[in-house]
Amino acid sequence: MQALLALSLISSTIRTGPGAVGETHSEVAVAQAPRRAPASSPGAGLHRYLQRPVPRSARFLDHGVISLAAAGGTPHIYRLDLRVGLFDHVSVGVTANWLPGQRAPQVWPVGAIAIWRWRGVSGLGVEVGGHYRPVLFPSVDPEVHFVPQTQLGLASVVLSSGLFSAGLDFGAAHTRIPVVDPNDGLSFRRRAVFGGGAFARVGNRRAGLTADALAVLGPEPLLVFELAVELRFGAFEDRPRGGWREL
């Protein structure tokens, strides 16, 4: 009887021995600490935004792009233009000319704000915004008085596809209205009237040719025509700079 009791104790010890302990350990799940996602840098979102596809615009500059342009037309004869693009929505700069008989060059600020810029997968682009520019007139009297007679604040709607960009301008023109004698260029007052027109650009992201045709609908309508050659340089842009032949 004692022998049978001893055998039963031995067999129960064998069943609960190292093998059973190993089975118990195999059933225990080892909890792993969850991995933390790498924290993004503070400017990562802005960099991604400034690398998105945008149209090759006739009116607005990409972030970090510097534009140099030489334009000829009427009534300002010619002008030089320097601008820089900031955050894909703001373009600021100056325009200037120096006409014969003028004691110093006329230098005036220019600027543009793009409210919305979008470019689809097909390459079609749409932009909505506005810009400000003056019309730098030649002298208005024999004593050589140079007066920027008209300043334009215009809304712009731009459509683009590939190498082509075109659109419409419409808004207000702050222009000179003669007071008494239309031939007396120094006797005038200012008045806001309607101004607008059309424009087009052909070129890639680095070089282009732009044409503007604007009308100021005052008592004496003013027509502004201009043809400009423009070069754009990637100074501190986030997008790949590419080459001069890149679309």
C-alpha positions in Angstrom: 0.0 0.0 0.0 2.8 2.3 0.9 4.6 1.3 -2.3 1.5 2.3 -4.4 1.3 5.6 -2.6 4.9 6.3 -3.3 4.5 5.5 -7.0 1.6 7.9 -7.2 3.6 10.7 -5.6 6.5 10.1 -8.0 4.2 10.1 -11.1 2.5 13.4 -10.0 6.0 14.9 -9.5 7.0 13.9 -13.0 3.8 15.5 -14.5 4.5 18.8 -12.7 8.2 18.8 -13.5 10.4 20.8 -15.9 8.2 20.0 -18.9 5.1 21.4 -17.3 6.9 24.5 -16.2 8.1 25.0 -19.7 4.6 24.7 -21.0 3.5 27.3 -18.4 6.2 29.7 -19.6 5.2 29.2 -23.2 1.7 30.3 -22.4 2.8 33.6 -20.9 2.6 36.4 -23.4 5.4 38.9 -23.2 4.0 42.4 -23.4 6.0 44.8 -25.6 6.0 48.5 -25.1 4.3 50.4 -28.0 6.7 52.2 -30.3 6.4 55.9 -30.5 6.1 57.6 -33.8 9.1 59.9 -34.6 8.2 63.5 -33.8 8.1 65.7 -36.8 10.2 68.9 -36.9 8.4 72.2 -36.4 8.8 73.3 -40.0 8.0 69.9 -41.7 4.5 70.9 -42.6 5.5 74.2 -44.1 8.2 72.5 -46.2 5.7 70.0 -47.5 3.4 72.8 -48.4 6.1 74.7 -50.2 6.9 71.6 -52.3 3.4 71.0 -53.6 2.8 71.4 -57.4 1.8 75.0 -58.4 1.1 76.5 -61.8 3.8 78.4 -63.8 2.1 81.7 -63.2 2.1 84.9 -65.1 1.2 86.9 -62.0 2.5 85.1 -58.9 6.0 83.9 -57.9 6.9 80.6 -56.1 8.5 80.8 -52.7 12.2 81.6 -52.9 12.2 82.7 -56.5 13.7 86.0 -57.7 12.3 87.5 -60.9 14.1 90.0 -63.1 12.2 91.5 -66.0 12.8 94.1 -68.7 9.6 95.5 -70.3 8.8 97.9 -73.1 5.5 99.6 -73.9 3.3 102.6 -73.7 3.0 105.1 -72.1 6.0 104.4 -69.9 8.4 103.5 -72.8 10.3 101.0 -70.7 10.8 99.7 -67.2 12.9 97.3 -65.2 11.3 95.0 -62.6 12.7 93.1 -59.6 10.6 90.8 -57.4 10.9 88.0 -54.9 8.3 85.3 -54.0 7.5 84.4 -50.4 5.5 81.4 -49.2 4.0 80.9 -52.6 1.4 83.6 -51.9 3.2 86.9 -51.7 5.3 88.6 -54.3 7.0 92.0 -53.5 9.5 94.1 -55.4 10.2 97.4 -57.2 9.8 98.7 -60.7 11.9 101.5 -62.2 12.7 103.5 -65.3 14.9 106.5 -66.1 13.7 108.5 -69.1 15.7 111.1 -71.1 15.7 114.4 -69.2 14.8 112.9 -65.9 17.0 114.0 -63.0 16.7 110.6 -61.2 15.1 107.2 -61.9 11.5 106.6 -61.0 11.3 103.7 -58.5 8.0 102.4 -57.2 7.0 99.4 -55.1 5.0 96.6 -56.7 3.3 93.6 -55.1 0.9 90.7 -55.5 -1.0 88.4 -53.3 -2.3 84.9 -54.4 -5.4 83.9 -52.4 -5.6 80.5 -54.0 -3.2 78.5 -56.2 -4.0 75.0 -57.4 -2.6 72.7 -60.0 -4.2 69.4 -60.9 -2.7 66.1 -61.9 -3.4 66.9 -65.6 -1.3 70.1 -65.3 -4.2 72.5 -65.5 -3.8 75.3 -63.0 -6.1 77.9 -61.5 -5.1 81.0 -59.5 -7.0 83.8 -57.9 -5.5 86.9 -56.3 -4.6 90.5 -56.9 -1.7 92.8 -57.6 -0.6 96.4 -57.4 1.5 98.3 -60.0 1.9 101.9 -61.1 2.1 103.3 -64.6 5.3 105.5 -64.8 4.6 108.3 -67.3 7.1 110.4 -69.2 7.3 114.1 -68.4 4.1 116.1 -68.5 5.4 119.6 -69.2 8.4 121.3 -70.8 10.1 121.8 -67.4 10.3 118.0 -67.1 8.0 117.0 -64.3 7.6 113.3 -63.9 4.5 112.1 -62.1 3.2 108.5 -61.7 -0.2 109.4 -63.1 -2.0 106.1 -62.5 -1.8 103.4 -59.9 -3.6 100.1 -60.4 -5.0 97.8 -57.8 -6.4 94.8 -59.7 -7.9 91.4 -59.0 -6.5 88.6 -61.2 -7.9 85.3 -62.3 -5.3 83.0 -64.0 -5.6 79.8 -66.0 -2.5 77.8 -66.9 -1.5 74.6 -68.6 2.1 73.6 -69.5 4.0 76.5 -71.0 1.0 78.8 -71.2 -0.6 81.0 -68.6 -3.3 83.7 -69.2 -6.0 85.5 -67.4 -8.0 88.7 -66.7 -7.4 91.7 -64.5 -10.2 93.9 -63.1 -10.3 96.5 -60.4 -9.6 100.1 -59.6 -7.3 102.7 -61.1 -6.3 105.8 -59.2 -5.6 108.2 -62.0 -5.1 111.9 -62.9 -8.0 113.9 -64.1 -7.3 117.4 -65.6 -8.9 120.2 -63.6 -9.3 123.0 -66.2 -7.1 122.7 -69.2 -6.4 119.2 -70.5 -3.1 120.5 -71.9 -1.9 121.7 -68.5 -0.4 118.5 -67.1 0.3 120.0 -63.7 -3.3 121.0 -62.9 -5.1 117.8 -62.0 -6.9 115.9 -59.3 -7.0 112.2 -58.5 -10.0 110.0 -59.1 -10.6 106.3 -58.8 -12.1 104.7 -62.0 -12.4 101.2 -63.4 -9.4 99.5 -64.8 -8.8 96.1 -66.3 -7.5 94.0 -69.1 -5.9 90.7 -70.2 -2.5 89.2 -69.9 -0.6 86.1 -71.1 2.7 84.4 -70.5 4.5 81.7 -72.4 7.5 80.0 -70.8 8.7 77.5 -68.3 9.5 78.0 -64.6 12.7 79.9 -65.3 12.2 82.0 -68.5 9.2 83.5 -70.1 7.7 86.2 -72.3 4.7 88.2 -70.9 2.2 90.5 -72.6 -0.2 92.9 -70.9 -3.0 95.0 -72.3 -4.8 97.2 -69.7 -7.4 100.0 -70.0 -8.2 102.8 -67.5 -11.7 104.0 -68.2 -11.5 107.6 -67.0 -12.8 110.8 -68.7 -9.7 110.4 -70.9 -9.2 106.6 -71.3 -5.7 105.4 -70.9 -4.4 102.3 -72.7 -1.3 100.4 -71.4 0.4 97.9 -73.6 3.6 96.1 -72.5 5.8 93.2 -73.6 8.3 91.9 -71.1 11.1 89.3 -71.0 11.5 87.7 -67.6 14.1 85.4 -66.0 13.4 83.6 -62.7 16.1 82.3 -60.4 15.8 79.8 -57.6 17.4 81.6 -54.7 16.0 79.8 -51.6 13.1 77.8 -52.9 12.1 74.4 -51.3 11.3 72.7 -54.6 14.0 71.1 -56.7 15.6 73.8 -58.7 15.8 71.8 -61.9 17.2 73.3 -65.1 16.4 76.1 -67.5 14.7 73.7 -69.8 12.5 72.1 -67.2 8.7 72.8 -67.5 
